[in-house]
Amino acid sequence: MREEKSPVYNVKAVPVEKVCANDYNPNVVAPPEMKLLELSIWEDGFTMPCVCYYDKENDKYIIVDGFHRYLVLKTSKRIYEREKGMLPVVVIDKDLSHRMGSTIRHNRARGTHDIGLMTHIVAELTRAGMSDKWIMKNIGMDRDELTRLKQISGLAALFADHDFSIPTPQSILPENEED
């Protein structure tokens, strides 16, 4: 039996102009998450290569996984310049049906965020003195989501930097309502 080596041990830098999207990826990323991905790549660099198939006939790398990282490199001037237009890729050699399977497995294997763990992370960051603005920017959430996670945790300390008032009947009822 011959020993197989995982593609990740052969990462190479490829000019982004030689990379193209596949035409079957059903994965969609919402604008807030795309902004977060751009920030993540800016702050941390590329930490995962894109998975591609090399089409020798056209001298192109066709994306199997990593389309949104590729898109960030193409659309973010600051990242494109820093990376000198080079995208980290690994190559797999599979026929189209197996590449489709790989794409779906990569997409589905990412999972979702556990609400309890996210609540714990928000609580820990708040206790560490990180501002709501910092948390929202660096974790990629809006004010409503952050507030909900703080409410779920039930820790009054998480709201220490907010002003609250107790509503009066006059502030709740419409002006023409009687007691």
ZAZAMI-158479 format. One line per 3 residues: number of its first residue (from 1); their letters; for each residue x, y, z of C-alpha. Coordinates in pm, whole numbers, always signed. Layout:
BEGIN
NUM = a = X Y Z; ...
//
This chain:
BEGIN
1 = mre = +0 +0 +0; +144 +336 -95; +139 +617 +157
4 = eks = -78 +920 +68; +27 +1266 +175; -243 +1520 +261
7 = pvy = -263 +1816 +21; -209 +2066 +305; +161 +1973 +306
10 = nvk = +193 +2117 -44; +53 +2469 -17; +157 +2694 -301
13 = avp = +105 +3059 -387; -85 +3105 -712; -161 +3434 -890
16 = vek = -530 +3501 -824; -579 +3563 -1196; -513 +3190 -1256
19 = vca = -790 +3091 -1011; -1159 +3065 -1097; -1478 +2969 -918
22 = ndy = -1658 +2645 -982; -2015 +2664 -1110; -2180 +2435 -855
25 = npn = -2106 +2569 -504; -2434 +2627 -317; -2265 +2803 -24
28 = vva = -2366 +3165 +33; -2213 +3405 +285; -2410 +3708 +405
31 = ppe = -2251 +4055 +385; -2177 +4084 +761; -1988 +3753 +755
34 = mkl = -1800 +3859 +440; -1689 +4173 +624; -1577 +3955 +913
37 = lel = -1389 +3724 +676; -1210 +4024 +525; -1119 +4145 +876
40 = siw = -1005 +3797 +976; -776 +3769 +673; -648 +4122 +734
43 = edg = -578 +4063 +1103; -460 +3700 +1091; -351 +3651 +730
46 = ftm = -460 +3349 +528; -465 +3065 +778; -624 +2809 +545
49 = pcv = -541 +2757 +180; -810 +2731 -84; -867 +2381 -218
52 = cyy = -845 +2366 -597; -839 +2131 -891; -573 +2215 -1151
55 = dke = -707 +2224 -1507; -389 +2167 -1713; -561 +2229 -2046
58 = ndk = -660 +2585 -1948; -382 +2644 -1693; -644 +2738 -1431
61 = yii = -705 +2643 -1069; -1075 +2570 -1014; -1193 +2624 -658
64 = vdg = -1332 +2326 -471; -1338 +2501 -130; -1243 +2855 -34
67 = fhr = -1441 +3064 -280; -1511 +3338 -25; -1142 +3365 +74
70 = ylv = -1061 +3392 -296; -1330 +3660 -334; -1184 +3860 -45
73 = lkt = -840 +3858 -209; -993 +3976 -537; -1206 +4253 -384
76 = skr = -1003 +4384 -90; -737 +4620 -220; -541 +4616 +106
79 = iye = -527 +4237 +119; -453 +4202 -253; -161 +4443 -216
82 = rek = -26 +4281 +99; -46 +3932 -56; +90 +4063 -388
85 = gml = -208 +3906 -565; -110 +3553 -459; -364 +3306 -319
88 = pvv = -253 +3009 -107; -390 +2689 -260; -364 +2315 -229
91 = vid = -449 +2091 -521; -663 +1780 -524; -684 +1562 -832
94 = kdl = -1043 +1436 -859; -1302 +1415 -1133; -1593 +1661 -1132
97 = shr = -1841 +1446 -939; -1586 +1381 -663; -1496 +1752 -652
100 = mgs = -1866 +1833 -606; -1878 +1589 -316; -1567 +1749 -168
103 = tir = -1722 +2096 -194; -2037 +1990 -11; -1842 +1802 +259
106 = hnr = -1623 +2108 +319; -1929 +2334 +343; -2130 +2109 +573
109 = arg = -1839 +2012 +798; -1800 +2372 +918; -2100 +2340 +1149
112 = thd = -2268 +2623 +1333; -2192 +2826 +1644; -2320 +2689 +1973
115 = igl = -2524 +2964 +2143; -2404 +2862 +2491; -2039 +2882 +2391
118 = mth = -2091 +3215 +2214; -2260 +3350 +2529; -1964 +3233 +2737
121 = iva = -1716 +3399 +2499; -1908 +3730 +2511; -1917 +3714 +2891
124 = elt = -1542 +3644 +2910; -1457 +3927 +2670; -1679 +4167 +2866
127 = rag = -1516 +4065 +3195; -1176 +4118 +3031; -1275 +4481 +2970
130 = msd = -1341 +4463 +2596; -1597 +4721 +2484; -1919 +4632 +2305
133 = kwi = -1779 +4805 +1997; -1464 +4589 +2008; -1667 +4269 +2055
136 = mkn = -1904 +4355 +1770; -1617 +4435 +1534; -1389 +4145 +1620
139 = igm = -1652 +3872 +1655; -1871 +4000 +1373; -2202 +4061 +1540
142 = drd = -2449 +4346 +1547; -2576 +4529 +1856; -2896 +4320 +1879
145 = elt = -2711 +3989 +1871; -2464 +4108 +2135; -2749 +4228 +2358
148 = rlk = -2933 +3895 +2320; -2622 +3698 +2415; -2570 +3919 +2719
151 = qis = -2935 +3872 +2819; -2907 +3496 +2783; -2608 +3492 +3017
154 = gla = -2815 +3666 +3285; -2513 +3850 +3420; -2590 +4205 +3521
157 = alf = -2218 +4284 +3506; -2230 +4248 +3128; -2452 +4557 +3113
160 = adh = -2244 +4766 +3352; -2146 +5019 +3084; -2509 +5087 +2979
163 = dfs = -2760 +5342 +3111; -3104 +5207 +3187; -3417 +5368 +3324
166 = ipt = -3731 +5219 +3473; -4024 +5301 +3247; -4315 +5495 +3389
169 = pqs = -4677 +5426 +3285; -4672 +5753 +3091; -4372 +5639 +2884
172 = ilp = -4540 +5307 +2796; -4900 +5407 +2725; -4998 +5612 +2421
175 = ene = -5073 +5976 +2504; -5451 +5941 +2482; -5472 +5631 +2704
178 = ed = -5632 +5668 +3047; -5497 +5494 +3360
//
